[in-house]
Amino acid sequence: MEEQWQVDRARLRMLRQQHPNWSQPQLAQYLHRSLGWVKKWLKRLQTAGPEDQSVLKSHSRRPKQPRTRVTPAVIERILAIRDQPPEGLQRTPGPLAIKYYLQQLEKKAPLAVYLPTSTSTIWQILEAHQRLLRPSQSEPEPTELAEPLQVWQIDFKDVSTVPPEPGGKRQHCVETLNMIDTGTSILIDNPARPDFNAETVIETVAQTLQQVGCPRRIRFDRDPRFVGSASSGDFPAAFVRFLSCLEIEADICPPQQPQENGYVERYNRTYEYEGIRVYCPTTFREVLDMNLDIRHHYNYQRPNQARSCGNQPPCLAFSSLPPLPPVPTSIDPDRWLARIDGHLFKRRVNCSGAIKVDKHHYFIGRAHHGRYVVLRVEAIQQQLVVELKGEPLKTLPIKGLQHRLMSLAEYLPFIQQQALSEWRQYLAKARRYVPLVT
């Protein structure tokens, strides 16, 4: 770095000699440096000869004079002010207040010695004499290991080496949906697609569940393709309803807490440094081949330092595992309603006297235009209780329910269509709507 700085300073001196009429902003633009940098070094270069090479070197930041030491008498005064605050000060003085009272005492009883002018010096004295209590750093407690194959974590990972296609997506051209089991650290699956959205996520996860079986819980972050919106504060999104109808608990991470999804986040780092940066795939076909190699290497050859694996590859550490329950053949498409039983939702009555809940409109009454109502979900009765100012207003049956069982072949297109509709609404709300080909 120092070598490049010397080169830039030499170029600045040469440009000033060749183009004396150039302004300082012109020099800064030509050298791709800040205007402040040009001003500082022009001033230094003017104090040296045209052939002086030493001026091009950086100046040492070491103090030119030795640091003045604080005497023990001053330290005693600082500690006395800290321990016995002056009269009228109804608090423990901090470094700034101590500096003020130290100067006042010097006027009354001068010591004729150096007084610290920086609050950081006073802070260091207080800390060295145990006047500041630092909170002890708590040791992180390891999370309890889940039973094998019962809790999964899933997350997207962008394969950044694949270039965008002309007229296609400019970012996230190919993504991988990594699925990690927290009890064994086994990579369950890592399917890749160039078109991951709310609809294709359900299709991809459904294929994995049909091959492997259904875990008890799946944990994921607040990606809009999972939760439908960044806040996830409304009715469950299609992906959450899909898992609930398969009797899988949907576990959504808190906002901005990636450590809560730590197993798959840790695998994403391995995937980045031992996969993407090694294979450097540039096409979708190369990504698929890379993922097959990585899944076999990660599960059967790569020693894993997780507590559950004991420095063995996951599939060797867990050579025999019980099979998971298969995907049910008969599905209740309304089973997700039990997930939000008793939940409350706030809505504002529009000018037509209606509110919107999960793409369906419910008429409340034009007399309540502009008011906010609270909706309470009663899953057993399959209805919404509307409350206005804490008093029940009316009861409405929940729209969009099927009231019948579906086969898996019938249910998957049904829930995927709902997911596609949600995704289009999300893109339109984000003001980047792109028609999706169905």
ABEGO torsion letter per residue (X at the ends): XAAAAAAAAAAAAAAAAABAABBAAAAAAAAGBBAAAAAAAAAAAAABBAABAAAABBBBABBABBBBBBBAAAAAAAAAAAABBBBGBABBBBAAAAAAAAAAAAAABBAGBBBBABAAAAAAAAAAAGABBBBBBBBBBBBBBBBBGABBBBBBBBBAABBBBBGBBABGABBBBBBBBAAAGBBABBBBBAABBAAAAAAAAAAAAAAAEBBABBBBBABAAAAGBAAGABBBBAAAAAAAAAGBBBBBBBBGBAAAAAAAAAAAAAAAAAAAAAAGBABAAAAAAAAAAAAAAAAAABBBABAAAGGBBAAAABABBBBBBBBBABBBAAAAAAAABGBBBBBBBBAAGBBBBGGBBBBAEAAABGBBBBBBBBAAAGBBBBBBGGBBABBBBBBGBAGBBBBAAAAAAAAAAAAAAAAAAAAAAAGABBBBBX
